[in-house]
């Protein structure tokens, strides 16, 4: 969980820095696809998926 919080912080910093895309950082960390899949299936949320989203968005 701490890793996801740290990844979210780094992605947030990357969105502020000019010339760096937050999406590219998310892809390189391997959280882009799981995040999109979780958001697209909001009706099928489990506790682990909710915990993943919260830790990433913090």
PyMOL Python script that loads the backbone (N, CA, C, O; Angstrom):
from pymol import cmd

cmd.read_pdbstr("""\
ATOM      1  N   UNK A   1       0.827  -1.189   0.000  1.00  0.00           N
ATOM      2  CA  UNK A   1       0.000   0.000   0.000  1.00  0.00           C
ATOM      3  C   UNK A   1       0.874   1.258   0.000  1.00  0.00           C
ATOM      4  O   UNK A   1       0.557   2.248  -0.659  1.00  0.00           O
ATOM      5  N   UNK A   2       1.982   1.202   0.752  1.00  0.00           N
ATOM      6  CA  UNK A   2       2.877   2.358   0.791  1.00  0.00           C
ATOM      7  C   UNK A   2       3.483   2.619  -0.582  1.00  0.00           C
ATOM      8  O   UNK A   2       3.699   3.770  -0.962  1.00  0.00           O
ATOM      9  N   UNK A   3       3.762   1.533  -1.335  1.00  0.00           N
ATOM     10  CA  UNK A   3       4.311   1.712  -2.680  1.00  0.00           C
ATOM     11  C   UNK A   3       3.334   2.463  -3.579  1.00  0.00           C
ATOM     12  O   UNK A   3       3.739   3.327  -4.356  1.00  0.00           O
ATOM     13  N   UNK A   4       2.043   2.133  -3.472  1.00  0.00           N
ATOM     14  CA  UNK A   4       1.049   2.811  -4.300  1.00  0.00           C
ATOM     15  C   UNK A   4       0.905   4.277  -3.918  1.00  0.00           C
ATOM     16  O   UNK A   4       0.711   5.125  -4.788  1.00  0.00           O
ATOM     17  N   UNK A   5       0.997   4.582  -2.635  1.00  0.00           N
ATOM     18  CA  UNK A   5       0.944   5.982  -2.205  1.00  0.00           C
ATOM     19  C   UNK A   5       2.145   6.743  -2.763  1.00  0.00           C
ATOM     20  O   UNK A   5       2.008   7.870  -3.237  1.00  0.00           O
ATOM     21  N   UNK A   6       3.312   6.124  -2.704  1.00  0.00           N
ATOM     22  CA  UNK A   6       4.515   6.753  -3.238  1.00  0.00           C
ATOM     23  C   UNK A   6       4.418   6.937  -4.751  1.00  0.00           C
ATOM     24  O   UNK A   6       4.821   7.976  -5.276  1.00  0.00           O
ATOM     25  N   UNK A   7       3.887   5.937  -5.453  1.00  0.00           N
ATOM     26  CA  UNK A   7       3.699   6.054  -6.900  1.00  0.00           C
ATOM     27  C   UNK A   7       2.720   7.175  -7.228  1.00  0.00           C
ATOM     28  O   UNK A   7       2.935   7.924  -8.182  1.00  0.00           O
ATOM     29  N   UNK A   8       1.653   7.299  -6.454  1.00  0.00           N
ATOM     30  CA  UNK A   8       0.689   8.368  -6.671  1.00  0.00           C
ATOM     31  C   UNK A   8       1.299   9.745  -6.465  1.00  0.00           C
ATOM     32  O   UNK A   8       0.992  10.681  -7.203  1.00  0.00           O
ATOM     33  N   UNK A   9       2.156   9.869  -5.469  1.00  0.00           N
ATOM     34  CA  UNK A   9       2.837  11.142  -5.225  1.00  0.00           C
ATOM     35  C   UNK A   9       3.750  11.490  -6.397  1.00  0.00           C
ATOM     36  O   UNK A   9       3.785  12.636  -6.845  1.00  0.00           O
ATOM     37  N   UNK A  10       4.483  10.504  -6.886  1.00  0.00           N
ATOM     38  CA  UNK A  10       5.395  10.749  -8.010  1.00  0.00           C
ATOM     39  C   UNK A  10       4.621  11.102  -9.274  1.00  0.00           C
ATOM     40  O   UNK A  10       5.044  11.974 -10.032  1.00  0.00           O
ATOM     41  N   UNK A  11       3.485  10.431  -9.512  1.00  0.00           N
ATOM     42  CA  UNK A  11       2.659  10.757 -10.676  1.00  0.00           C
ATOM     43  C   UNK A  11       2.108  12.168 -10.553  1.00  0.00           C
ATOM     44  O   UNK A  11       2.051  12.894 -11.545  1.00  0.00           O
ATOM     45  N   UNK A  12       1.703  12.569  -9.357  1.00  0.00           N
ATOM     46  CA  UNK A  12       1.210  13.931  -9.137  1.00  0.00           C
ATOM     47  C   UNK A  12       2.286  14.972  -9.378  1.00  0.00           C
ATOM     48  O   UNK A  12       2.013  16.024  -9.955  1.00  0.00           O
ATOM     49  N   UNK A  13       3.498  14.691  -8.945  1.00  0.00           N
ATOM     50  CA  UNK A  13       4.611  15.613  -9.189  1.00  0.00           C
ATOM     51  C   UNK A  13       4.906  15.691 -10.684  1.00  0.00           C
ATOM     52  O   UNK A  13       5.205  16.764 -11.210  1.00  0.00           O
ATOM     53  N   UNK A  14       4.821  14.543 -11.368  1.00  0.00           N
ATOM     54  CA  UNK A  14       5.097  14.525 -12.815  1.00  0.00           C
ATOM     55  C   UNK A  14       4.072  15.343 -13.582  1.00  0.00           C
ATOM     56  O   UNK A  14       4.398  15.912 -14.624  1.00  0.00           O
ATOM     57  N   UNK A  15       2.850  15.416 -13.094  1.00  0.00           N
ATOM     58  CA  UNK A  15       1.828  16.206 -13.780  1.00  0.00           C
ATOM     59  C   UNK A  15       2.102  17.701 -13.642  1.00  0.00           C
ATOM     60  O   UNK A  15       1.644  18.488 -14.470  1.00  0.00           O
ATOM     61  N   UNK A  16       2.833  18.097 -12.623  1.00  0.00           N
ATOM     62  CA  UNK A  16       3.154  19.506 -12.408  1.00  0.00           C
ATOM     63  C   UNK A  16       4.351  19.941 -13.261  1.00  0.00           C
ATOM     64  O   UNK A  16       4.397  21.074 -13.742  1.00  0.00           O
ATOM     65  N   UNK A  17       5.314  19.037 -13.445  1.00  0.00           N
ATOM     66  CA  UNK A  17       6.543  19.358 -14.167  1.00  0.00           C
ATOM     67  C   UNK A  17       6.248  19.505 -15.661  1.00  0.00           C
ATOM     68  O   UNK A  17       5.670  18.600 -16.264  1.00  0.00           O
ATOM     69  N   UNK A  18       6.634  20.625 -16.262  1.00  0.00           N
ATOM     70  CA  UNK A  18       6.396  20.804 -17.692  1.00  0.00           C
ATOM     71  C   UNK A  18       7.188  19.794 -18.534  1.00  0.00           C
ATOM     72  O   UNK A  18       8.361  19.530 -18.273  1.00  0.00           O
ATOM     73  N   UNK A  19       6.522  19.245 -19.534  1.00  0.00           N
ATOM     74  CA  UNK A  19       7.179  18.314 -20.440  1.00  0.00           C
ATOM     75  C   UNK A  19       7.122  16.868 -20.007  1.00  0.00           C
ATOM     76  O   UNK A  19       7.562  15.990 -20.749  1.00  0.00           O
ATOM     77  N   UNK A  20       6.593  16.593 -18.829  1.00  0.00           N
ATOM     78  CA  UNK A  20       6.497  15.230 -18.334  1.00  0.00           C
ATOM     79  C   UNK A  20       5.023  14.879 -18.209  1.00  0.00           C
ATOM     80  O   UNK A  20       4.249  15.622 -17.605  1.00  0.00           O
ATOM     81  N   UNK A  21       4.641  13.750 -18.777  1.00  0.00           N
ATOM     82  CA  UNK A  21       3.253  13.323 -18.741  1.00  0.00           C
ATOM     83  C   UNK A  21       3.026  12.385 -17.560  1.00  0.00           C
ATOM     84  O   UNK A  21       3.779  11.433 -17.359  1.00  0.00           O
ATOM     85  N   UNK A  22       1.988  12.663 -16.786  1.00  0.00           N
ATOM     86  CA  UNK A  22       1.643  11.791 -15.675  1.00  0.00           C
ATOM     87  C   UNK A  22       1.221  10.417 -16.147  1.00  0.00           C
ATOM     88  O   UNK A  22       1.451   9.423 -15.459  1.00  0.00           O
ATOM     89  N   UNK A  23       0.604  10.355 -17.319  1.00  0.00           N
ATOM     90  CA  UNK A  23       0.194   9.066 -17.877  1.00  0.00           C
ATOM     91  C   UNK A  23       1.397   8.203 -18.224  1.00  0.00           C
ATOM     92  O   UNK A  23       1.372   6.994 -17.997  1.00  0.00           O
ATOM     93  N   UNK A  24       2.431   8.791 -18.758  1.00  0.00           N
ATOM     94  CA  UNK A  24       3.629   8.013 -19.090  1.00  0.00           C
ATOM     95  C   UNK A  24       4.313   7.487 -17.826  1.00  0.00           C
ATOM     96  O   UNK A  24       4.848   6.378 -17.819  1.00  0.00           O
ATOM     97  N   UNK A  25       4.292   8.271 -16.783  1.00  0.00           N
ATOM     98  CA  UNK A  25       4.865   7.804 -15.515  1.00  0.00           C
ATOM     99  C   UNK A  25       4.022   6.662 -14.961  1.00  0.00           C
ATOM    100  O   UNK A  25       4.564   5.686 -14.441  1.00  0.00           O
ATOM    101  N   UNK A  26       2.699   6.776 -15.068  1.00  0.00           N
ATOM    102  CA  UNK A  26       1.811   5.717 -14.594  1.00  0.00           C
ATOM    103  C   UNK A  26       2.015   4.433 -15.391  1.00  0.00           C
ATOM    104  O   UNK A  26       1.993   3.341 -14.824  1.00  0.00           O
ATOM    105  N   UNK A  27       2.213   4.559 -16.695  1.00  0.00           N
ATOM    106  CA  UNK A  27       2.480   3.383 -17.520  1.00  0.00           C
ATOM    107  C   UNK A  27       3.803   2.740 -17.119  1.00  0.00           C
ATOM    108  O   UNK A  27       3.897   1.516 -17.033  1.00  0.00           O
ATOM    109  N   UNK A  28       4.810   3.547 -16.876  1.00  0.00           N
ATOM    110  CA  UNK A  28       6.115   2.992 -16.513  1.00  0.00           C
ATOM    111  C   UNK A  28       6.091   2.336 -15.132  1.00  0.00           C
ATOM    112  O   UNK A  28       6.865   1.412 -14.882  1.00  0.00           O
ATOM    113  N   UNK A  29       5.228   2.790 -14.243  1.00  0.00           N
ATOM    114  CA  UNK A  29       5.090   2.159 -12.931  1.00  0.00           C
ATOM    115  C   UNK A  29       4.158   0.953 -12.961  1.00  0.00           C
ATOM    116  O   UNK A  29       4.099   0.189 -11.998  1.00  0.00           O
ATOM    117  N   UNK A  30       3.434   0.780 -14.058  1.00  0.00           N
ATOM    118  CA  UNK A  30       2.538  -0.357 -14.189  1.00  0.00           C
ATOM    119  C   UNK A  30       1.209  -0.195 -13.479  1.00  0.00           C
ATOM    120  O   UNK A  30       0.564  -1.192 -13.155  1.00  0.00           O
ATOM    121  N   UNK A  31       0.784   1.027 -13.230  1.00  0.00           N
ATOM    122  CA  UNK A  31      -0.495   1.254 -12.551  1.00  0.00           C
ATOM    123  C   UNK A  31      -1.555   1.836 -13.469  1.00  0.00           C
ATOM    124  O   UNK A  31      -2.700   2.001 -13.048  1.00  0.00           O
ATOM    125  N   UNK A  32      -1.211   2.149 -14.704  1.00  0.00           N
ATOM    126  CA  UNK A  32      -2.166   2.773 -15.631  1.00  0.00           C
ATOM    127  C   UNK A  32      -3.290   1.811 -16.004  1.00  0.00           C
ATOM    128  O   UNK A  32      -4.466   2.152 -15.878  1.00  0.00           O
ATOM    129  N   UNK A  33      -2.938   0.624 -16.458  1.00  0.00           N
ATOM    130  CA  UNK A  33      -3.943  -0.341 -16.891  1.00  0.00           C
ATOM    131  C   UNK A  33      -4.823  -0.819 -15.730  1.00  0.00           C
ATOM    132  O   UNK A  33      -6.044  -0.850 -15.885  1.00  0.00           O
ATOM    133  N   UNK A  34      -4.252  -1.196 -14.566  1.00  0.00           N
ATOM    134  CA  UNK A  34      -5.134  -1.591 -13.455  1.00  0.00           C
ATOM    135  C   UNK A  34      -6.057  -0.468 -12.987  1.00  0.00           C
ATOM    136  O   UNK A  34      -7.188  -0.723 -12.573  1.00  0.00           O
ATOM    137  N   UNK A  35      -5.580   0.764 -13.054  1.00  0.00           N
ATOM    138  CA  UNK A  35      -6.411   1.894 -12.652  1.00  0.00           C
ATOM    139  C   UNK A  35      -7.582   2.069 -13.614  1.00  0.00           C
ATOM    140  O   UNK A  35      -8.717   2.266 -13.181  1.00  0.00           O
ATOM    141  N   UNK A  36      -7.315   1.999 -14.902  1.00  0.00           N
ATOM    142  CA  UNK A  36      -8.388   2.126 -15.885  1.00  0.00           C
ATOM    143  C   UNK A  36      -9.386   0.984 -15.780  1.00  0.00           C
ATOM    144  O   UNK A  36     -10.592   1.204 -15.889  1.00  0.00           O
ATOM    145  N   UNK A  37      -8.898  -0.233 -15.569  1.00  0.00           N
ATOM    146  CA  UNK A  37      -9.801  -1.377 -15.432  1.00  0.00           C
ATOM    147  C   UNK A  37     -10.671  -1.251 -14.192  1.00  0.00           C
ATOM    148  O   UNK A  37     -11.855  -1.587 -14.230  1.00  0.00           O
ATOM    149  N   UNK A  38     -10.104  -0.774 -13.105  1.00  0.00           N
ATOM    150  CA  UNK A  38     -10.867  -0.606 -11.873  1.00  0.00           C
ATOM    151  C   UNK A  38     -11.921   0.477 -12.023  1.00  0.00           C
ATOM    152  O   UNK A  38     -13.058   0.305 -11.584  1.00  0.00           O
ATOM    153  N   UNK A  39     -11.552   1.588 -12.640  1.00  0.00           N
ATOM    154  CA  UNK A  39     -12.502   2.682 -12.811  1.00  0.00           C
ATOM    155  C   UNK A  39     -13.610   2.295 -13.787  1.00  0.00           C
ATOM    156  O   UNK A  39     -14.757   2.706 -13.610  1.00  0.00           O
ATOM    157  N   UNK A  40     -13.285   1.517 -14.807  1.00  0.00           N
ATOM    158  CA  UNK A  40     -14.303   1.136 -15.788  1.00  0.00           C
ATOM    159  C   UNK A  40     -15.299   0.122 -15.238  1.00  0.00           C
ATOM    160  O   UNK A  40     -16.405   0.004 -15.766  1.00  0.00           O
ATOM    161  N   UNK A  41     -14.938  -0.602 -14.205  1.00  0.00           N
ATOM    162  CA  UNK A  41     -15.829  -1.600 -13.598  1.00  0.00           C
ATOM    163  C   UNK A  41     -16.236  -1.170 -12.190  1.00  0.00           C
ATOM    164  O   UNK A  41     -16.013  -1.910 -11.232  1.00  0.00           O
ATOM    165  N   UNK A  42     -16.821  -0.001 -12.057  1.00  0.00           N
ATOM    166  CA  UNK A  42     -17.175   0.506 -10.733  1.00  0.00           C
ATOM    167  C   UNK A  42     -18.258  -0.321 -10.052  1.00  0.00           C
ATOM    168  O   UNK A  42     -18.358  -0.306  -8.826  1.00  0.00           O
ATOM    169  N   UNK A  43     -19.066  -1.039 -10.818  1.00  0.00           N
ATOM    170  CA  UNK A  43     -20.117  -1.863 -10.215  1.00  0.00           C
ATOM    171  C   UNK A  43     -19.549  -3.100  -9.533  1.00  0.00           C
ATOM    172  O   UNK A  43     -20.194  -3.667  -8.650  1.00  0.00           O
ATOM    173  N   UNK A  44     -18.351  -3.527  -9.928  1.00  0.00           N
ATOM    174  CA  UNK A  44     -17.749  -4.741  -9.401  1.00  0.00           C
ATOM    175  C   UNK A  44     -16.577  -4.436  -8.455  1.00  0.00           C
ATOM    176  O   UNK A  44     -15.592  -5.174  -8.431  1.00  0.00           O
ATOM    177  N   UNK A  45     -16.684  -3.378  -7.697  1.00  0.00           N
ATOM    178  CA  UNK A  45     -15.587  -3.003  -6.801  1.00  0.00           C
ATOM    179  C   UNK A  45     -15.503  -3.963  -5.624  1.00  0.00           C
ATOM    180  O   UNK A  45     -16.517  -4.320  -5.023  1.00  0.00           O
ATOM    181  N   UNK A  46     -14.302  -4.368  -5.310  1.00  0.00           N
ATOM    182  CA  UNK A  46     -14.042  -5.157  -4.116  1.00  0.00           C
ATOM    183  C   UNK A  46     -13.223  -4.295  -3.162  1.00  0.00           C
ATOM    184  O   UNK A  46     -12.795  -3.192  -3.503  1.00  0.00           O
ATOM    185  N   UNK A  47     -13.021  -4.817  -1.979  1.00  0.00           N
ATOM    186  CA  UNK A  47     -12.265  -4.058  -0.985  1.00  0.00           C
ATOM    187  C   UNK A  47     -10.838  -3.794  -1.454  1.00  0.00           C
ATOM    188  O   UNK A  47     -10.308  -2.703  -1.243  1.00  0.00           O
ATOM    189  N   UNK A  48     -10.211  -4.788  -2.091  1.00  0.00           N
ATOM    190  CA  UNK A  48      -8.830  -4.606  -2.555  1.00  0.00           C
ATOM    191  C   UNK A  48      -8.737  -3.549  -3.646  1.00  0.00           C
ATOM    192  O   UNK A  48      -7.775  -2.782  -3.685  1.00  0.00           O
ATOM    193  N   UNK A  49      -9.731  -3.502  -4.535  1.00  0.00           N
ATOM    194  CA  UNK A  49      -9.716  -2.493  -5.596  1.00  0.00           C
ATOM    195  C   UNK A  49      -9.954  -1.100  -5.036  1.00  0.00           C
ATOM    196  O   UNK A  49      -9.345  -0.134  -5.496  1.00  0.00           O
ATOM    197  N   UNK A  50     -10.833  -0.989  -4.047  1.00  0.00           N
ATOM    198  CA  UNK A  50     -11.074   0.305  -3.400  1.00  0.00           C
ATOM    199  C   UNK A  50      -9.816   0.766  -2.686  1.00  0.00           C
ATOM    200  O   UNK A  50      -9.450   1.939  -2.757  1.00  0.00           O
ATOM    201  N   UNK A  51      -9.151  -0.156  -1.997  1.00  0.00           N
ATOM    202  CA  UNK A  51      -7.909   0.165  -1.284  1.00  0.00           C
ATOM    203  C   UNK A  51      -6.827   0.599  -2.275  1.00  0.00           C
ATOM    204  O   UNK A  51      -6.057   1.515  -1.983  1.00  0.00           O
ATOM    205  N   UNK A  52      -6.760  -0.046  -3.443  1.00  0.00           N
ATOM    206  CA  UNK A  52      -5.799   0.325  -4.483  1.00  0.00           C
ATOM    207  C   UNK A  52      -6.046   1.735  -4.973  1.00  0.00           C
ATOM    208  O   UNK A  52      -5.110   2.527  -5.081  1.00  0.00           O
ATOM    209  N   UNK A  53      -7.297   2.060  -5.272  1.00  0.00           N
ATOM    210  CA  UNK A  53      -7.621   3.394  -5.774  1.00  0.00           C
ATOM    211  C   UNK A  53      -7.347   4.479  -4.746  1.00  0.00           C
ATOM    212  O   UNK A  53      -6.801   5.532  -5.076  1.00  0.00           O
ATOM    213  N   UNK A  54      -7.725   4.223  -3.504  1.00  0.00           N
ATOM    214  CA  UNK A  54      -7.512   5.228  -2.452  1.00  0.00           C
ATOM    215  C   UNK A  54      -6.028   5.462  -2.229  1.00  0.00           C
ATOM    216  O   UNK A  54      -5.596   6.606  -2.087  1.00  0.00           O
ATOM    217  N   UNK A  55      -5.240   4.389  -2.197  1.00  0.00           N
ATOM    218  CA  UNK A  55      -3.805   4.565  -1.968  1.00  0.00           C
ATOM    219  C   UNK A  55      -3.130   5.277  -3.141  1.00  0.00           C
ATOM    220  O   UNK A  55      -2.170   6.022  -2.944  1.00  0.00           O
ATOM    221  N   UNK A  56      -3.618   5.054  -4.340  1.00  0.00           N
ATOM    222  CA  UNK A  56      -3.019   5.703  -5.499  1.00  0.00           C
ATOM    223  C   UNK A  56      -3.414   7.177  -5.570  1.00  0.00           C
ATOM    224  O   UNK A  56      -2.593   8.015  -5.941  1.00  0.00           O
ATOM    225  N   UNK A  57      -4.647   7.502  -5.223  1.00  0.00           N
ATOM    226  CA  UNK A  57      -5.121   8.882  -5.319  1.00  0.00           C
ATOM    227  C   UNK A  57      -4.725   9.747  -4.133  1.00  0.00           C
ATOM    228  O   UNK A  57      -4.897  10.965  -4.181  1.00  0.00           O
ATOM    229  N   UNK A  58      -4.202   9.151  -3.076  1.00  0.00           N
ATOM    230  CA  UNK A  58      -3.737   9.969  -1.955  1.00  0.00           C
ATOM    231  C   UNK A  58      -2.479  10.696  -2.378  1.00  0.00           C
ATOM    232  O   UNK A  58      -1.907  11.449  -1.589  1.00  0.00           O
TER     233      UNK A  58
END
""", "prot")
cmd.dss("prot")
cmd.show_as("cartoon", "prot")
cmd.util.cbc("prot")
cmd.orient("prot")
